[in-house]
Amino acid sequence: MNPNFLQTPIAYLKGVGPNRADTLKSELGIETYRDLLHLFPNRYLDRTSYYKINQLQPSGADVQIVGKIIHLKTVEQKRGKRLVASFVDETGQMELVWFRGHKWIRENLKLNEPYVVFGRVSKYGSTFSMPHPEMELLRNHEQGLKIAMQPIYPSTEKLSGKGITNRVVSNMVQQLILESKGNFPEPLSRPILEELKLISKADALFNIHFPKNQELLAKAQFRLKFEELFFVQLQLISKKLLRKQKIKGMPFGEVGEHFTEFFENHLPFDLTDAQKRVIKEIRNDLGSNAQMNRLLQGDVGSGKTIVALMCMLLAIDNGFQACLMAPTEILATQHYNGLKELLQPMDLKIALLTGSTKKSERTLLHNQLENGNLNILVGTHALLEDKVQFKNLGLAIVDEQHRFGVAQRSKLWHKNNTPPHILVMTATPIPRTLAMSLYGDLDISVIDELPPGRKPIKTVHRFDGNRLKVFRFIKDEIAKGRQIYIVYPLIQESEAMDYKDLMDGYESIVRDFPQPEYQISIVHGQMKPADKDYEMERFLKGETQIMIATTVIEVGVNVPNASVMIIESAERFGLSQLHQLRGRVGRGAEQSFCILMTGNKLSEDAKTRLQTMVGTNDGFEIAEVDLKLRGPGDLMGTQQSGMLNLKIADIVKDNQILKTARYHAIQLLKNDPRLEKEENAPILRAFSKMMANKTIWNYIS
């Protein structure tokens, strides 16, 4: 087979032509033979059985019948006409009905010839009828590919309107397989095929489109899913190995005075075992000769900041500077204040750089950075400006990395001749399956326990009818000197409605919590930034007891005295959002509470989300449920949803296959890092081609 056969434009396939090619491209993104071959069916209809007319049931199922048309007539109806054919077999008679396309059907149907008809049957009075059946002359049916199970392909209204029906697509794929003579190159090695008992690529492609039976279909699906995930993993892992070989890091051999002094004298609390384990993993990376690229995952409040600080002290002990970049000014300022307090007793210089840093301060800051007097710089995107030059940046820490693009991260690399070590932190727990696919090229560390003294937040679900009891509970908490958040949903399309909900809520709370006894802050998206900051500041200082807000408070607000989070219309929030909001309380030593308020009508998904929140505080467990409910695209936010554009595998449902694929990719590269062995030649060929065509869809990070 010509090696470029699959790159042929689809218009050249018999039965397609330029017009259909345009429609296929605009509707399904199909431009080449390869694209058509990888248009996998959504489902299959079993075409192994043939029914007799006297066996039909009004079940609405798709059935297949052999018989003849003995008569055709046109029937007038309120709107237009319908064409009706009397269809008989040896057991009885039924009707075939068409509401459009009469002329073509009349010209092409043959009376008294055996046909196989296929479609959905309904019953009117005592007569069965089948509207718009698929029809094929029995002699053609018997000569065609013996398809026991009929593939049903993805379709759109426009495709059907242009006459590109399921039958037409199926015929195109048949034509393509006939033209290729089933001669598809095998991209996997013999040892992998044998060990996993996989069928060949050619057999898999044939049986995914035209399975002879259920068993062959299952084998084809497993084979193609494995292959897809295997090449994705091969790419991520080879990228990681290559980086470790090629990009030399600066080895931090010293555990010096700053690290030791802080650890022995200034740690505000004992480290958890998880924190110790993570610091050890990072120290191993920093001590090797390779550049570190590690993802640090830890739930809200698990103590990532202390870990980050101790890594920075390692950099300083080895004669380097460190920086920490956060996505928002609030978060950067909070990191800066936290670190400054921890470093108070030590002789180190730390500074903050954001969009609102004054020009005079900036000039001073730039000088201190370049002459090496400044040890740690905390900031927002402002750190990436060309003017910001370090004397010798050794460690760059990026917080909540999914808010930064790849290009922005790479700018940090170029602040030095030798790229700094990179530590990426996130409080958004990423399920293992997703982490293996999205961040398979990073090493991953997880802080999976909370610091001692933190009590788990108690979460309950209450219906609107219980509101008075909830208000009584709030009054008791305020009497103990605590503060309360009340959060309303924010859904862009219905901003006016959300604003009304928020204001209605505000009014009812002001009625129940009158001044001067109670003080209330309100924060929403339509306020000026200065007003927002003023209200936040009042709440932070404890001048107001209740903060009513839309979800603007989601990330990075730290008020240890706030002990109750009430989430209104909780059914309108996603799981990860609910979990992030809950993480705003429980930051002090007191028992904290999260109350999920909803109406009485709840969808199944909403019930699952609420049960999950009440049942667990574990962010990873929550992320797994979220992944099952929403799928991988949504979970990572729109800016990254395109990246797992897999053709057949599903990283949630096929997570066992993903693990198998990752294991085999790791073993392969361990034993043959450059794929030079003869047995791995097919893998190398396929892999090189994919990299050249950029068809490994998940080219991420």
Helices and strands as residue ranges (DSSP letters): G 5-7, G 10-12, H 17-28, H 33-37, E 43-46, G 53-55, E 62-76, E 81-89, E 92-98, H 102-108, E 114-120, E 122-124, E 127-131, E 134-137, H 138-143, E 149-152, H 157-161, H 166-180, H 190-195, H 201-209, H 214-246, H 257-261, I 262-266, H 273-287, E 293-298, H 304-317, E 321-325, H 329-343, E 350-353, H 359-371, E 376-379, G 381-384, E 393-399, G 401-403, H 406-413, E 421-426, H 432-438, E 443-447, E 458-463, G 464-466, H 467-479, E 483-487, G 492-494, H 495-512, E 520-523, H 529-540, E 546-549, G 551-553, E 562-567, G 570-572, H 575-582, E 593-598, H 604-615, H 619-635, G 638-644, H 655-671, G 678-680, H 681-693
